[in-house]
Structure formats: structure tokens, C-alpha cells
Amino acid sequence: MSPVVVGPAGSGHWMPGDAWAASLARTVDWVRRGGVAVWFNPPSRLGNTASTIYRDWEKNLLLRYQRTAPICPEDQPNGLFESGIFPVSLAHRYAQGHWIPVVHYAKPHPIFEAIVDRGFMDWPWRNVAAKTTLVNFEGPAIAGSVSWESVHDYRAETTAWHGVDLGILSHGKGKMILCTLDVVPNLDKDPLAEIVLGRLLAHARSILGPIDPPSSGLSAEIASKVDAYRKSKAEWEAKVSAVP
């Protein structure tokens, strides 16, 4: 038995079709029974990181001028969470620096042996470093992003933040290796992406143990979760279509 590689698929909110949702549900159940899955850009919501003035139409002159109340990306539900298909509700934020830089680091680990210098992802990682990072991951980070945010300008009060670019989530008897490193888009483009993928798979194989058989009611359970997912997705689409 080998580990499973999942994603990425679509946006970070992950609103795929029913067949894909059912496949994800089976993968999560396989992990629960002892499997190991490597998830690239796992299901997540966009975390609320902006100042209220930039997303509240009543406080934003441009939005008031447009006479519309937009739906914030932070408000979008993730049907994979609401339906129970994915076991943890994750949130992400963007990890690309602008005038405030973002530092990407990696801890000592077999995945990063000889490819990370002194703990920091320097110039060789320019393509593969994470563009998004998980901000509510409960567990130790193998790799992550660190920066700070300042509302309005550099003279304002600043707050440091940290996100996880690579971490391992336990689920039942198995594990999910959650990765936001930009590996998949850079395969066949950057040799480092292929090295990281090989290291991730090797580590997944090293922690893969025996897997229990599926339960007799698995198909009915998955069908119920997919139905809940379909309803959540339909409710969101109806809300969006109702916006003038």
C-alpha cells in the first residue's frame, strides 16, 4: 500500500463537484483507518486579515459609491467542512510579501535535508515557497511563514503573525501531511519542486502502517455527507446570485 497524493483543486475554498467530494470523503475515511495522504493546498477558508474599512461597504467610500454590498471572501462557507467530509476547519492567508516581507522557514527534518540553508528558504525557493499559509493549524510546523501586519501604514501598530506551510495532522489511525508549498505548479519547471515531492512521498511511506478494512456502512455515510455538501454549495450559490 502506498500513500495518496491529493490536490490542489480550484480555490482555497474548495467547492468541487459531487463526484470529487465523494472521492475526498473516501480518502479521508482511508486515512482514518490508517492511511497517509499528502494534501497540497488542503481545503481552507480565507482568513479574516484585512482592516474592517477595506471590506465593510458602509465604511468604504468606493463601495458606497458603487451602491452594492459585496459578499466578503471570508464569509464564503466551505462545504467540505460543513458536511464533515474534511475533519478540520482550516483557514489560510496570503504569504507573499509586498512592502512588508514574509519570511519562509523550515525546521530540521528529512524532507528538507541539504536543501534548506540555516533554516530559511532563500533564493533557490523563489518558485516553491508557499503563496498561502495555514493560520489555525493545531500542531507543530515543519515549515512555515512569519511576518507582521500593519493597518494603514508603517507607523501604525504592528502585529506579528505565523502560518504553517507544512505540517502533519493526525486523523484516527492515520495522518494527513498538509502542504501549501507551491510544488505541483512547478513540477517539470523547477527541479526543487520534484525533490520536495519525492521527499514528501518518502516520508509518507515511512509513517504508513497497517490499514483497517472499511465499515459496512461506508457508502451510505459518504452519500449522506455528499448530500450535505451539495446543500451547502447550493445555499452559497443562491446567496451570491441574490447580490444586486
Backbone as CSV, one residue per row, in Angstrom:
resi,resn,N_x,N_y,N_z,CA_x,CA_y,CA_z,C_x,C_y,C_z
1,MET,0.839,-1.191,0.000,0.000,0.000,0.000,0.878,1.247,0.000
2,SER,0.493,2.239,-0.807,1.252,3.475,-0.935,0.451,4.647,-0.398
3,PRO,1.120,5.745,-0.049,0.395,6.948,0.358,-0.370,7.539,-0.813
4,VAL,-1.314,8.414,-0.509,-2.148,9.057,-1.523,-1.780,10.532,-1.602
5,VAL,-1.717,11.072,-2.815,-1.485,12.493,-3.032,-2.792,13.134,-3.466
6,VAL,-3.178,14.233,-2.811,-4.448,14.899,-3.090,-4.203,16.363,-3.418
7,GLY,-4.906,16.861,-4.452,-4.934,18.282,-4.761,-3.707,18.722,-5.548
8,PRO,-3.637,20.046,-5.778,-4.662,21.038,-5.457,-5.791,21.020,-6.474
9,ALA,-6.958,21.544,-6.083,-8.111,21.603,-6.989,-8.860,22.892,-6.750
10,GLY,-8.802,23.799,-7.693,-9.566,25.033,-7.590,-9.032,25.962,-6.514
11,SER,-9.911,26.755,-5.973,-9.513,27.769,-4.998,-9.320,27.157,-3.630
12,GLY,-8.800,27.970,-2.730,-8.616,27.505,-1.367,-9.916,27.158,-0.682
13,HIS,-11.037,27.681,-1.195,-12.318,27.360,-0.583,-12.796,25.956,-0.967
14,TRP,-12.255,25.418,-2.006,-12.566,24.058,-2.424,-14.062,23.809,-2.521
15,MET,-14.668,24.146,-3.654,-16.063,23.835,-3.911,-16.142,22.961,-5.162
16,PRO,-15.586,21.745,-5.114,-15.579,20.888,-6.299,-16.944,20.248,-6.522
17,GLY,-17.049,19.448,-7.580,-18.295,18.760,-7.870,-18.554,17.606,-6.908
18,ASP,-19.753,17.017,-7.026,-20.157,15.959,-6.106,-19.244,14.736,-6.189
19,ALA,-18.842,14.362,-7.402,-18.003,13.170,-7.560,-16.655,13.371,-6.883
20,TRP,-16.099,14.579,-7.038,-14.816,14.871,-6.394,-14.975,14.895,-4.875
21,ALA,-16.081,15.461,-4.393,-16.328,15.495,-2.951,-16.440,14.077,-2.389
22,ALA,-17.105,13.199,-3.128,-17.225,11.808,-2.680,-15.861,11.131,-2.633
23,SER,-15.014,11.426,-3.624,-13.668,10.851,-3.642,-12.857,11.345,-2.444
24,LEU,-13.004,12.634,-2.109,-12.313,13.165,-0.939,-12.794,12.490,0.335
25,ALA,-14.105,12.245,0.416,-14.663,11.593,1.600,-14.073,10.192,1.775
26,ARG,-13.917,9.467,0.675,-13.327,8.123,0.752,-11.855,8.193,1.158
27,THR,-11.157,9.206,0.668,-9.754,9.363,1.039,-9.610,9.657,2.528
28,VAL,-10.449,10.560,3.039,-10.397,10.888,4.470,-10.713,9.665,5.316
29,ASP,-11.682,8.854,4.892,-12.002,7.636,5.639,-10.834,6.662,5.598
30,TRP,-10.167,6.566,4.438,-8.986,5.691,4.317,-7.890,6.143,5.283
31,VAL,-7.710,7.463,5.418,-6.736,7.976,6.377,-7.151,7.608,7.796
32,ARG,-8.415,7.775,8.096,-8.915,7.462,9.442,-8.616,6.010,9.814
33,ARG,-8.599,5.141,8.824,-8.359,3.718,9.076,-6.875,3.360,9.074
34,GLY,-6.003,4.374,8.876,-4.573,4.112,8.965,-3.752,4.608,7.793
35,GLY,-4.393,5.179,6.779,-3.668,5.645,5.610,-2.925,6.945,5.860
36,VAL,-2.070,7.297,4.922,-1.330,8.561,4.962,-1.554,9.271,3.635
37,ALA,-2.024,10.512,3.693,-2.287,11.294,2.488,-1.476,12.582,2.517
38,VAL,-0.914,12.936,1.365,-0.222,14.213,1.197,-1.191,15.159,0.502
39,TRP,-1.594,16.214,1.212,-2.575,17.169,0.672,-1.859,18.459,0.271
40,PHE,-1.909,18.781,-1.021,-1.397,20.068,-1.483,-2.538,21.076,-1.502
41,ASN,-2.299,22.230,-0.889,-3.337,23.259,-0.738,-4.638,22.630,-0.233
42,PRO,-4.625,22.162,1.007,-5.805,21.464,1.551,-6.998,22.414,1.660
43,PRO,-8.195,21.864,1.835,-9.391,22.709,1.961,-9.218,23.738,3.071
44,SER,-9.561,24.991,2.787,-9.405,26.055,3.778,-10.238,27.254,3.384
45,ARG,-10.545,28.061,4.376,-11.200,29.340,4.134,-10.144,30.447,4.124
46,LEU,-10.471,31.543,3.472,-9.605,32.709,3.546,-9.797,33.359,4.905
47,GLY,-8.716,33.463,5.674,-8.805,34.048,6.999,-9.083,35.534,6.939
48,ASN,-9.703,36.069,7.976,-10.039,37.486,8.054,-8.801,38.252,8.506
49,THR,-8.110,38.882,7.545,-6.859,39.557,7.873,-6.885,41.051,7.579
50,ALA,-7.847,41.508,6.829,-7.864,42.920,6.447,-8.584,43.771,7.480
51,SER,-8.249,45.056,7.499,-8.955,46.000,8.349,-10.411,46.111,7.909
52,THR,-11.306,46.361,8.859,-12.725,46.433,8.554,-13.022,47.437,7.453
53,ILE,-12.278,48.520,7.403,-12.578,49.570,6.433,-12.437,49.085,4.992
54,TYR,-11.646,48.026,4.779,-11.426,47.557,3.425,-12.477,46.537,2.981
55,ARG,-13.315,46.066,3.859,-14.287,45.065,3.471,-15.706,45.403,3.915
56,ASP,-15.887,46.479,4.669,-17.209,46.882,5.143,-17.738,47.973,4.214
57,TRP,-18.767,47.656,3.453,-19.242,48.590,2.436,-19.762,49.896,3.037
58,GLU,-20.201,49.862,4.297,-20.710,51.079,4.918,-19.584,52.037,5.294
59,LYS,-18.352,51.551,5.389,-17.215,52.383,5.773,-16.254,52.633,4.608
60,ASN,-16.602,52.108,3.454,-15.723,52.224,2.307,-16.392,53.108,1.258
61,LEU,-15.786,54.262,0.974,-16.385,55.239,0.083,-16.622,54.665,-1.308
62,LEU,-15.661,53.923,-1.843,-15.812,53.386,-3.185,-16.970,52.407,-3.263
63,LEU,-17.076,51.533,-2.260,-18.168,50.576,-2.265,-19.514,51.271,-2.100
64,ARG,-19.552,52.325,-1.298,-20.797,53.081,-1.165,-21.171,53.740,-2.489
65,TYR,-20.169,54.242,-3.199,-20.416,54.872,-4.483,-20.987,53.860,-5.471
66,GLN,-20.490,52.633,-5.396,-20.994,51.587,-6.286,-22.375,51.093,-5.867
67,ARG,-22.817,51.492,-4.675,-24.149,51.161,-4.163,-24.395,49.651,-4.163
68,THR,-23.426,48.935,-3.680,-23.590,47.489,-3.575,-22.932,46.990,-2.305
69,ALA,-23.492,45.959,-1.735,-22.920,45.335,-0.538,-22.303,44.001,-0.952
70,PRO,-21.002,43.965,-1.220,-20.379,42.726,-1.685,-20.337,41.665,-0.594
71,ILE,-20.219,40.446,-1.015,-20.033,39.337,-0.085,-18.534,39.129,0.090
72,CYS,-18.067,39.232,1.309,-16.634,39.117,1.577,-16.168,37.685,1.352
73,PRO,-14.956,37.499,0.835,-14.430,36.142,0.687,-14.391,35.383,2.011
74,GLU,-14.193,36.126,3.126,-14.146,35.469,4.434,-15.487,34.849,4.813
75,ASP,-16.570,35.331,4.185,-17.902,34.826,4.520,-18.234,33.530,3.800
76,GLN,-17.467,33.191,2.768,-17.802,32.019,1.974,-17.623,30.744,2.791
77,PRO,-18.658,29.929,2.875,-18.525,28.663,3.612,-17.715,27.667,2.805
78,ASN,-17.264,26.644,3.450,-16.600,25.551,2.756,-17.415,24.296,3.018
79,GLY,-18.104,23.833,1.985,-18.997,22.690,2.141,-18.304,21.439,2.625
80,LEU,-16.992,21.333,2.384,-16.257,20.165,2.862,-16.151,20.154,4.375
81,PHE,-16.210,21.338,4.991,-16.211,21.418,6.453,-17.610,21.183,7.000
82,GLU,-18.595,21.922,6.447,-19.957,21.835,6.966,-20.530,20.427,6.842
83,SER,-20.137,19.701,5.802,-20.657,18.353,5.581,-19.912,17.297,6.377
84,GLY,-18.762,17.654,6.938,-17.967,16.677,7.673,-17.066,15.844,6.776
85,ILE,-16.980,16.181,5.491,-16.100,15.435,4.594,-14.643,15.622,5.000
86,PHE,-14.261,16.873,5.247,-12.910,17.133,5.744,-13.011,17.381,7.247
87,PRO,-12.182,16.723,8.053,-12.412,16.689,9.505,-12.032,17.946,10.271
88,VAL,-11.283,18.860,9.671,-10.806,20.043,10.383,-11.111,21.285,9.557
89,SER,-11.612,22.325,10.218,-11.899,23.583,9.534,-10.634,24.441,9.528
90,LEU,-9.989,24.541,8.382,-8.738,25.267,8.264,-8.963,26.661,7.673
91,ALA,-8.062,27.572,7.983,-8.087,28.917,7.421,-6.695,29.254,6.905
92,HIS,-6.650,30.002,5.816,-5.355,30.392,5.254,-5.293,31.904,5.061
93,ARG,-4.100,32.397,4.872,-3.892,33.774,4.484,-2.795,33.796,3.430
94,TYR,-2.693,34.909,2.715,-1.674,35.011,1.688,-0.298,35.197,2.328
95,ALA,0.699,34.552,1.734,2.043,34.546,2.320,3.078,35.099,1.365
96,GLN,2.661,36.009,0.491,3.587,36.687,-0.393,3.764,38.126,0.093
97,GLY,4.994,38.509,0.333,5.244,39.840,0.844,5.103,40.918,-0.218
98,HIS,4.729,42.096,0.214,4.714,43.267,-0.663,5.689,44.266,-0.035
99,TRP,5.197,45.337,0.512,6.133,46.237,1.211,6.456,45.710,2.603
100,ILE,5.654,44.761,3.088,6.003,44.034,4.310,6.437,42.636,3.887
101,PRO,7.669,42.241,4.136,8.147,40.934,3.668,7.573,39.777,4.481
102,VAL,7.619,38.597,3.887,7.231,37.359,4.562,8.433,36.422,4.538
103,VAL,8.815,35.931,5.696,9.942,35.002,5.813,9.407,33.580,5.830
104,HIS,9.980,32.713,5.000,9.610,31.301,4.965,10.750,30.484,5.577
105,TYR,10.411,29.610,6.494,11.430,28.830,7.192,11.098,27.344,7.136
106,ALA,12.069,26.531,7.452,11.888,25.084,7.552,12.707,24.559,8.720
107,LYS,12.109,23.715,9.527,12.809,23.120,10.651,13.631,21.911,10.185
108,PRO,14.615,21.496,10.991,15.372,20.291,10.634,14.441,19.094,10.481
109,HIS,14.465,18.475,9.314,13.561,17.353,9.018,14.094,16.649,7.779
110,PRO,13.904,15.324,7.675,14.397,14.612,6.490,13.891,15.188,5.172
111,ILE,12.704,15.787,5.171,12.165,16.360,3.937,13.052,17.486,3.417
112,PHE,13.682,18.234,4.341,14.456,19.411,3.952,15.964,19.225,4.081
113,GLU,16.399,18.002,4.296,17.827,17.767,4.473,18.615,18.202,3.237
114,ALA,19.595,19.078,3.441,20.525,19.559,2.414,19.878,20.463,1.366
115,ILE,18.615,20.831,1.528,18.007,21.739,0.549,17.514,23.043,1.195
116,VAL,17.670,23.175,2.515,17.356,24.427,3.208,18.604,24.859,3.963
117,ASP,19.027,26.094,3.738,20.250,26.603,4.347,19.933,27.364,5.630
118,ARG,20.415,26.863,6.762,20.281,27.527,8.064,18.822,27.831,8.443
119,GLY,17.939,26.989,7.962,16.549,27.106,8.394,15.682,28.027,7.566
120,PHE,16.247,28.771,6.629,15.468,29.728,5.853,15.401,29.309,4.384
121,MET,14.239,29.528,3.784,14.070,29.271,2.359,14.540,30.504,1.594
122,ASP,15.746,30.406,1.078,16.360,31.548,0.417,16.038,31.513,-1.081
123,TRP,16.871,32.171,-1.890,16.611,32.368,-3.297,16.265,31.086,-4.060
124,PRO,16.904,29.938,-3.806,16.529,28.729,-4.554,15.054,28.344,-4.403
125,TRP,14.395,28.861,-3.366,12.993,28.531,-3.106,12.034,29.557,-3.714
126,ARG,12.522,30.420,-4.573,11.688,31.517,-5.065,10.415,31.032,-5.763
127,ASN,10.463,29.851,-6.384,9.281,29.328,-7.067,8.425,28.432,-6.172
128,VAL,9.055,27.737,-5.253,8.368,26.685,-4.492,7.872,27.167,-3.131
129,ALA,8.401,28.276,-2.632,7.926,28.800,-1.343,6.425,29.029,-1.385
130,ALA,5.778,28.876,-0.242,4.322,28.936,-0.170,3.788,30.323,-0.537
131,LYS,2.705,30.334,-1.283,1.985,31.578,-1.574,0.818,31.785,-0.613
132,THR,0.379,30.705,0.028,-0.617,30.792,1.098,-0.120,29.960,2.272
133,THR,-0.628,30.242,3.463,-0.189,29.529,4.666,-1.374,29.322,5.597
134,LEU,-1.373,28.234,6.337,-2.483,27.898,7.233,-2.285,28.600,8.570
135,VAL,-3.281,29.377,8.989,-3.107,30.222,10.177,-3.755,29.642,11.434
136,ASN,-4.497,28.560,11.317,-5.129,27.983,12.503,-4.815,26.495,12.637
137,PHE,-3.686,26.078,12.105,-3.277,24.682,12.182,-2.866,24.353,13.610
138,GLU,-3.506,23.366,14.209,-3.205,22.992,15.590,-2.208,21.840,15.592
139,GLY,-0.976,22.191,15.692,0.074,21.193,15.683,1.384,21.849,15.307
140,PRO,2.491,21.137,15.469,3.796,21.720,15.156,3.978,21.923,13.659
141,ALA,4.702,22.970,13.313,5.011,23.260,11.917,6.346,22.636,11.538
142,ILE,6.388,22.003,10.372,7.657,21.557,9.806,8.259,22.693,8.988
143,ALA,7.391,23.455,8.347,7.784,24.660,7.623,6.685,25.693,7.802
144,GLY,7.052,26.966,7.743,6.034,27.981,7.980,6.430,29.346,7.464
145,SER,5.525,30.303,7.681,5.719,31.693,7.264,5.590,32.601,8.478
146,VAL,6.411,33.642,8.529,6.373,34.603,9.629,6.423,36.008,9.045
147,SER,5.575,36.886,9.544,5.612,38.279,9.121,4.841,39.114,10.135
148,TRP,4.493,40.302,9.754,3.675,41.150,10.612,2.733,41.951,9.722
149,GLU,1.686,42.453,10.304,0.761,43.283,9.547,0.606,44.629,10.238
150,SER,0.421,45.625,9.429,0.249,46.984,9.932,-0.916,47.618,9.195
151,VAL,-1.913,48.046,9.926,-3.078,48.669,9.321,-2.723,50.102,8.940
152,HIS,-3.009,50.445,7.703,-2.825,51.789,7.140,-1.389,52.033,6.664
153,ASP,-0.391,52.141,7.547,0.963,52.425,7.079,1.983,51.918,8.094
154,TYR,3.259,52.123,7.778,4.328,51.548,8.594,4.428,52.167,9.986
155,ARG,3.769,53.312,10.208,3.848,53.955,11.516,2.797,53.428,12.484
156,ALA,1.864,52.627,11.963,0.780,52.145,12.806,1.251,50.984,13.683
157,GLU,0.407,50.612,14.604,0.717,49.472,15.478,0.803,48.208,14.628
158,THR,1.806,47.389,14.870,2.009,46.170,14.089,1.740,44.935,14.944
159,THR,1.336,43.872,14.280,1.050,42.604,14.946,1.728,41.483,14.174
160,ALA,2.513,40.680,14.847,3.178,39.561,14.196,2.188,38.440,13.931
161,TRP,2.421,37.678,12.867,1.592,36.512,12.590,2.471,35.363,12.090
162,HIS,1.943,34.168,12.221,2.657,32.955,11.837,1.691,32.012,11.151
163,GLY,2.141,31.357,10.106,1.329,30.360,9.426,2.132,29.098,9.169
164,VAL,1.443,28.007,8.952,2.080,26.705,8.717,2.022,26.384,7.223
165,ASP,3.200,26.182,6.623,3.296,25.802,5.216,3.347,24.284,5.044
166,LEU,3.797,23.599,6.071,3.879,22.137,6.031,3.729,21.615,7.449
167,GLY,2.750,20.755,7.661,2.515,20.175,8.980,1.812,18.839,8.835
168,ILE,1.819,18.060,9.891,1.199,16.731,9.862,0.026,16.712,10.824
169,LEU,-1.138,16.350,10.301,-2.381,16.294,11.068,-2.776,14.844,11.289
170,SER,-2.946,14.455,12.550,-3.403,13.095,12.851,-4.916,13.015,12.683
171,HIS,-5.373,11.914,12.097,-6.811,11.685,11.925,-7.074,10.199,12.101
172,GLY,-7.713,9.843,13.215,-7.919,8.433,13.502,-6.597,7.726,13.653
173,LYS,-6.413,6.631,12.921,-5.163,5.882,12.965,-4.142,6.385,11.952
174,GLY,-4.553,7.305,11.075,-3.665,7.752,10.019,-3.230,9.195,10.168
175,LYS,-2.617,9.704,9.116,-2.094,11.071,9.151,-2.296,11.749,7.802
176,MET,-2.469,13.076,7.869,-2.515,13.905,6.675,-1.320,14.856,6.704
177,ILE,-0.520,14.822,5.661,0.577,15.765,5.519,0.036,16.942,4.707
178,LEU,-0.188,18.069,5.386,-0.802,19.234,4.752,0.298,20.175,4.266
179,CYS,0.266,20.528,2.992,1.355,21.279,2.380,0.809,22.406,1.509
180,THR,1.253,23.643,1.776,0.893,24.762,0.913,2.074,25.225,0.063
181,LEU,3.192,24.517,0.147,4.319,24.847,-0.731,3.879,24.716,-2.185
182,ASP,4.399,25.570,-3.048,3.945,25.631,-4.438,4.657,24.568,-5.274
183,VAL,4.418,23.310,-4.907,5.137,22.192,-5.522,4.520,21.800,-6.864
184,VAL,3.220,21.516,-6.865,2.571,20.958,-8.057,2.699,21.865,-9.282
185,PRO,2.439,23.185,-9.185,2.553,24.022,-10.386,3.967,24.106,-10.946
186,ASN,4.969,23.721,-10.156,6.354,23.865,-10.593,7.024,22.547,-10.958
187,LEU,6.272,21.460,-10.981,6.824,20.194,-11.465,7.154,20.348,-12.950
188,ASP,8.280,19.824,-13.373,8.799,19.960,-14.740,9.270,21.377,-15.049
189,LYS,9.228,22.268,-14.041,9.723,23.637,-14.236,10.902,23.941,-13.318
190,ASP,10.829,23.423,-12.101,11.857,23.701,-11.106,12.266,22.380,-10.467
191,PRO,13.521,21.983,-10.589,13.960,20.696,-10.011,13.692,20.601,-8.515
192,LEU,13.679,21.725,-7.811,13.441,21.702,-6.372,12.047,21.177,-6.061
193,ALA,11.069,21.505,-6.911,9.706,21.015,-6.694,9.667,19.491,-6.762
194,GLU,10.389,18.917,-7.695,10.414,17.465,-7.829,11.134,16.820,-6.646
195,ILE,12.179,17.471,-6.156,12.876,16.951,-4.980,11.943,16.948,-3.768
196,VAL,11.239,18.067,-3.557,10.334,18.160,-2.407,9.229,17.119,-2.515
197,LEU,8.664,16.933,-3.704,7.612,15.922,-3.877,8.140,14.537,-3.529
198,GLY,9.334,14.215,-4.010,9.911,12.912,-3.690,10.158,12.735,-2.201
199,ARG,10.614,13.791,-1.532,10.858,13.719,-0.091,9.539,13.558,0.672
200,LEU,8.502,14.258,0.242,7.196,14.139,0.907,6.665,12.717,0.790
201,LEU,6.760,12.139,-0.394,6.274,10.773,-0.593,7.103,9.772,0.207
202,ALA,8.410,9.982,0.253,9.264,9.079,1.018,8.907,9.132,2.498
203,HIS,8.665,10.342,3.014,8.296,10.460,4.427,6.928,9.844,4.677
204,ALA,6.008,10.033,3.747,4.672,9.434,3.904,4.769,7.913,3.961
205,ARG,5.597,7.336,3.109,5.765,5.870,3.129,6.360,5.406,4.455
206,SER,7.264,6.210,5.022,7.948,5.796,6.245,7.024,5.770,7.457
207,ILE,5.913,6.497,7.413,4.995,6.527,8.563,3.695,5.775,8.276
208,LEU,3.601,5.160,7.098,2.397,4.402,6.740,2.407,3.048,7.421
209,GLY,1.321,2.745,8.121,1.209,1.473,8.821,0.065,0.632,8.285
210,PRO,-0.361,-0.386,9.031,-1.483,-1.232,8.599,-2.788,-0.432,8.533
211,ILE,-3.656,-0.810,7.616,-4.909,-0.092,7.392,-6.087,-1.011,7.666
212,ASP,-7.008,-0.550,8.484,-8.193,-1.328,8.810,-9.129,-1.416,7.596
213,PRO,-9.952,-2.457,7.514,-10.917,-2.554,6.415,-12.027,-1.519,6.577
214,PRO,-12.687,-1.130,5.488,-13.786,-0.159,5.586,-14.997,-0.754,6.291
215,SER,-15.805,0.110,6.875,-17.017,-0.343,7.545,-18.084,-0.694,6.517
216,SER,-19.054,-1.494,6.937,-20.117,-1.918,6.021,-21.020,-0.757,5.612
217,GLY,-21.105,0.265,6.434,-21.981,1.391,6.130,-21.273,2.570,5.498
218,LEU,-20.063,2.359,4.962,-19.281,3.474,4.441,-19.978,4.172,3.276
219,SER,-20.533,3.417,2.345,-21.155,4.026,1.173,-22.321,4.925,1.558
220,ALA,-23.144,4.474,2.508,-24.277,5.284,2.954,-23.787,6.532,3.679
221,GLU,-22.728,6.401,4.471,-22.180,7.549,5.191,-21.642,8.598,4.224
222,ILE,-20.943,8.145,3.189,-20.404,9.081,2.202,-21.526,9.757,1.430
223,ALA,-22.558,9.001,1.069,-23.692,9.578,0.350,-24.363,10.665,1.180
224,SER,-24.477,10.449,2.483,-25.086,11.447,3.366,-24.231,12.711,3.428
225,LYS,-22.924,12.556,3.501,-22.032,13.715,3.564,-22.036,14.486,2.249
226,VAL,-22.064,13.774,1.132,-22.104,14.447,-0.165,-23.414,15.214,-0.330
227,ASP,-24.499,14.673,0.170,-25.779,15.375,0.118,-25.712,16.674,0.927
228,ALA,-25.105,16.613,2.127,-24.944,17.817,2.949,-24.031,18.822,2.256
229,TYR,-23.000,18.334,1.600,-22.101,19.207,0.858,-22.835,19.901,-0.278
230,ARG,-23.671,19.141,-1.004,-24.421,19.701,-2.122,-25.347,20.820,-1.655
231,LYS,-25.980,20.627,-0.517,-26.895,21.647,0.012,-26.128,22.903,0.420
232,SER,-24.970,22.736,1.064,-24.168,23.885,1.464,-23.714,24.675,0.245
233,LYS,-23.296,23.985,-0.786,-22.841,24.637,-2.014,-23.988,25.389,-2.682
234,ALA,-25.178,24.770,-2.714,-26.340,25.409,-3.340,-26.765,26.661,-2.575
235,GLU,-26.703,26.612,-1.257,-27.076,27.775,-0.451,-26.140,28.951,-0.717
236,TRP,-24.841,28.655,-0.843,-23.885,29.723,-1.122,-24.111,30.322,-2.508
237,GLU,-24.342,29.472,-3.496,-24.559,29.953,-4.859,-25.828,30.798,-4.937
238,ALA,-26.850,30.425,-4.166,-28.088,31.223,-4.133,-27.834,32.582,-3.502
239,LYS,-27.005,32.616,-2.455,-26.691,33.876,-1.798,-25.930,34.802,-2.729
240,VAL,-24.986,34.245,-3.478,-24.198,35.051,-4.415,-25.076,35.596,-5.538
241,SER,-25.948,34.762,-6.069,-26.807,35.197,-7.171,-27.804,36.263,-6.741
242,ALA,-28.100,36.337,-5.447,-29.053,37.328,-4.948,-28.440,38.706,-4.757
243,VAL,-27.120,38.795,-4.827,-26.452,40.095,-4.671,-26.714,40.959,-5.893
244,PRO,-27.213,42.189,-5.720,-27.524,43.026,-6.885,-26.270,43.441,-7.652
